[in-house]
Amino acid sequence: MDINDLSVRELQKESARALSTMQATNNNIWQFNKRAHHNSHNWYVAVVEWYVDQYGDLPSKAGPGKDVKLVYDV
């Protein structure tokens, strides 16, 4: 799996699943901001990479993210 092969929409959905599983603190969010430098695409990639490091696969496939139901999943 190469995260860079995901479309922007797929990255958005995967990062939404990942973010919903973590505690929303300044320190947690800051780790992604420092890697993205005001670039939303890089921010989504950073979130998904963090999740893959934690759980071994995309949020839609492994760990607590696979149980997250998005309101608008298209």
DRENLO-814545 format. One record per atom (N, C-alpha, C): residue in one letter; atom name; x, y, z. Coordinates in nm, 3 decimals. Example, Ala and Ser with C-alpha at 12.3 -4.5 7.8 and 13.67 -1.06 7.14 Angstrom:
2
  res  atom     east    north       up
    A     N    1.319   -0.569    0.780
    A    CA    1.230   -0.450    0.780
    A     C    1.320   -0.330    0.780
    S     N    1.285   -0.225    0.708
    S    CA    1.367   -0.106    0.714
    S     C    1.290    0.003    0.787
This chain:
74
  res  atom     east    north       up
    M     N    0.084   -0.118    0.000
    M    CA    0.000    0.000    0.000
    M     C    0.089    0.124    0.000
    D     N    0.062    0.215   -0.093
    D    CA    0.133    0.342   -0.097
    D     C    0.031    0.454   -0.076
    I     N    0.045    0.524    0.033
    I    CA   -0.049    0.631    0.067
    I     C   -0.054    0.735   -0.044
    N     N    0.055    0.757   -0.113
    N    CA    0.059    0.857   -0.219
    N     C   -0.024    0.818   -0.340
    D     N   -0.067    0.692   -0.348
    D    CA   -0.154    0.649   -0.457
    D     C   -0.301    0.677   -0.430
    L     N   -0.335    0.718   -0.307
    L    CA   -0.474    0.748   -0.275
    L     C   -0.514    0.883   -0.334
    S     N   -0.639    0.892   -0.377
    S    CA   -0.690    1.021   -0.426
    S     C   -0.706    1.116   -0.308
    V     N   -0.723    1.243   -0.336
    V    CA   -0.742    1.341   -0.229
    V     C   -0.866    1.305   -0.147
    R     N   -0.973    1.266   -0.212
    R    CA   -1.096    1.229   -0.140
    R     C   -1.072    1.107   -0.051
    E     N   -1.000    1.009   -0.100
    E    CA   -0.969    0.891   -0.017
    E     C   -0.884    0.931    0.103
    L     N   -0.787    1.019    0.081
    L    CA   -0.705    1.068    0.192
    L     C   -0.790    1.141    0.295
    Q     N   -0.885    1.222    0.248
    Q    CA   -0.972    1.295    0.340
    Q     C   -1.053    1.198    0.425
    K     N   -1.109    1.097    0.363
    K    CA   -1.191    1.001    0.436
    K     C   -1.107    0.918    0.534
    E     N   -0.990    0.875    0.490
    E    CA   -0.903    0.797    0.578
    E     C   -0.855    0.881    0.696
    S     N   -0.821    1.007    0.671
    S    CA   -0.775    1.092    0.781
    S     C   -0.890    1.124    0.876
    A     N   -1.011    1.138    0.825
    A    CA   -1.127    1.161    0.913
    A     C   -1.146    1.041    1.006
    R     N   -1.135    0.922    0.952
    R    CA   -1.148    0.802    1.036
    R     C   -1.037    0.799    1.142
    A     N   -0.915    0.829    1.100
    A    CA   -0.801    0.827    1.193
    A     C   -0.818    0.930    1.303
    L     N   -0.855    1.051    1.265
    L    CA   -0.868    1.158    1.364
    L     C   -0.978    1.130    1.465
    S     N   -1.082    1.062    1.421
    S    CA   -1.192    1.034    1.513
    S     C   -1.152    0.932    1.620
    T     N   -1.040    0.864    1.601
    T    CA   -0.997    0.763    1.698
    T     C   -0.896    0.817    1.799
    M     N   -0.847    0.938    1.777
    M    CA   -0.744    0.992    1.866
    M     C   -0.802    1.100    1.957
    Q     N   -0.735    1.121    2.068
    Q    CA   -0.775    1.228    2.159
    Q     C   -0.741    1.362    2.094
    A     N   -0.837    1.452    2.091
    A    CA   -0.818    1.582    2.026
    A     C   -0.750    1.679    2.122
    T     N   -0.618    1.678    2.119
    T    CA   -0.540    1.772    2.200
    T     C   -0.452    1.855    2.107
    N     N   -0.407    1.967    2.157
    N    CA   -0.317    2.052    2.077
    N     C   -0.192    1.977    2.035
    N     N   -0.135    1.899    2.126
    N    CA   -0.012    1.826    2.094
    N     C   -0.035    1.722    1.986
    N     N   -0.149    1.653    1.991
    N    CA   -0.177    1.553    1.889
    N     C   -0.194    1.617    1.751
    I     N   -0.268    1.726    1.744
    I    CA   -0.290    1.792    1.616
    I     C   -0.162    1.862    1.568
    W     N   -0.085    1.917    1.659
    W    CA    0.037    1.988    1.624
    W     C    0.136    1.899    1.548
    Q     N    0.140    1.771    1.584
    Q    CA    0.235    1.681    1.517
    Q     C    0.208    1.676    1.366
    F     N    0.085    1.695    1.324
    F    CA    0.053    1.695    1.182
    F     C    0.078    1.832    1.120
    N     N    0.047    1.937    1.195
    N    CA    0.069    2.073    1.144
    N     C    0.216    2.099    1.114
    K     N    0.305    2.048    1.199
    K    CA    0.448    2.075    1.178
    K     C    0.500    2.004    1.054
    R     N    0.434    1.897    1.010
    R    CA    0.476    1.825    0.889
    R     C    0.411    1.879    0.762
    A     N    0.300    1.949    0.777
    A    CA    0.223    1.987    0.658
    A     C    0.255    2.126    0.605
    H     N    0.300    2.217    0.688
    H    CA    0.337    2.352    0.646
    H     C    0.228    2.417    0.560
    H     N    0.106    2.422    0.612
    H    CA   -0.009    2.487    0.548
    H     C   -0.047    2.423    0.415
    N     N   -0.026    2.294    0.405
    N    CA   -0.061    2.219    0.285
    N     C   -0.156    2.107    0.326
    S     N   -0.283    2.118    0.287
    S    CA   -0.382    2.021    0.335
    S     C   -0.353    1.879    0.286
    H     N   -0.302    1.865    0.166
    H    CA   -0.270    1.732    0.114
    H     C   -0.165    1.665    0.201
    N     N   -0.060    1.739    0.233
    N    CA    0.045    1.685    0.321
    N     C   -0.009    1.655    0.460
    W     N   -0.106    1.734    0.505
    W    CA   -0.166    1.713    0.637
    W     C   -0.241    1.580    0.640
    Y     N   -0.322    1.554    0.537
    Y    CA   -0.394    1.426    0.529
    Y     C   -0.296    1.309    0.526
    V     N   -0.190    1.323    0.448
    V    CA   -0.089    1.217    0.439
    V     C   -0.025    1.194    0.576
    A     N    0.008    1.301    0.647
    A    CA    0.070    1.288    0.780
    A     C   -0.022    1.214    0.876
    V     N   -0.150    1.246    0.874
    V    CA   -0.246    1.180    0.962
    V     C   -0.254    1.031    0.930
    V     N   -0.267    0.999    0.802
    V    CA   -0.280    0.858    0.762
    V     C   -0.152    0.782    0.792
    E     N   -0.036    0.843    0.768
    E    CA    0.090    0.776    0.802
    E     C    0.100    0.749    0.951
    W     N    0.061    0.845    1.033
    W    CA    0.061    0.824    1.179
    W     C   -0.026    0.703    1.213
    Y     N   -0.146    0.698    1.155
    Y    CA   -0.238    0.588    1.185
    Y     C   -0.179    0.454    1.142
    V     N   -0.123    0.449    1.023
    V    CA   -0.064    0.324    0.972
    V     C    0.051    0.280    1.064
    D     N    0.130    0.375    1.113
    D    CA    0.236    0.342    1.209
    D     C    0.180    0.281    1.337
    Q     N    0.064    0.333    1.380
    Q    CA    0.002    0.285    1.504
    Q     C   -0.066    0.149    1.489
    Y     N   -0.137    0.130    1.377
    Y    CA   -0.226    0.014    1.363
    Y     C   -0.194   -0.079    1.246
    G     N   -0.098   -0.043    1.163
    G    CA   -0.051   -0.135    1.060
    G     C   -0.119   -0.129    0.925
    D     N   -0.227   -0.053    0.913
    D    CA   -0.297   -0.043    0.784
    D     C   -0.384    0.082    0.786
    L     N   -0.451    0.105    0.675
    L    CA   -0.539    0.221    0.663
    L     C   -0.650    0.217    0.769
    P     N   -0.699    0.333    0.810
    P    CA   -0.806    0.337    0.909
    P     C   -0.932    0.260    0.867
    S     N   -0.959    0.254    0.739
    S    CA   -1.078    0.180    0.692
    S     C   -1.058    0.029    0.699
    K     N   -0.934   -0.016    0.724
    K    CA   -0.905   -0.159    0.721
    K     C   -0.858   -0.218    0.853
    A     N   -0.806   -0.138    0.945
    A    CA   -0.748   -0.191    1.068
    A     C   -0.772   -0.098    1.186
    G     N   -0.761   -0.154    1.303
    G    CA   -0.772   -0.075    1.425
    G     C   -0.910   -0.016    1.445
    P     N   -0.919    0.081    1.535
    P    CA   -1.050    0.139    1.567
    P     C   -1.111    0.218    1.452
    G     N   -1.033    0.262    1.357
    G    CA   -1.084    0.339    1.244
    G     C   -1.178    0.260    1.155
    K     N   -1.162    0.128    1.151
    K    CA   -1.247    0.047    1.064
    K     C   -1.391    0.045    1.110
    D     N   -1.416    0.080    1.236
    D    CA   -1.551    0.083    1.290
    D     C   -1.617    0.221    1.281
    V     N   -1.542    0.320    1.233
    V    CA   -1.595    0.455    1.223
    V     C   -1.686    0.463    1.100
    K     N   -1.805    0.515    1.121
    K    CA   -1.901    0.536    1.013
    K     C   -1.904    0.685    0.980
    L     N   -1.869    0.719    0.858
    L    CA   -1.872    0.857    0.816
    L     C   -2.015    0.896    0.775
    V     N   -2.053    1.019    0.803
    V    CA   -2.187    1.065    0.769
    V     C   -2.208    1.066    0.619
    Y     N   -2.108    1.115    0.548
    Y    CA   -2.118    1.125    0.402
    Y     C   -2.002    1.050    0.342
    D     N   -2.024    0.926    0.308
    D    CA   -1.915    0.836    0.265
    D     C   -1.923    0.806    0.116
    V     N   -1.894    0.906    0.033
    V    CA   -1.888    0.884   -0.113
    V     C   -1.760    0.936   -0.169
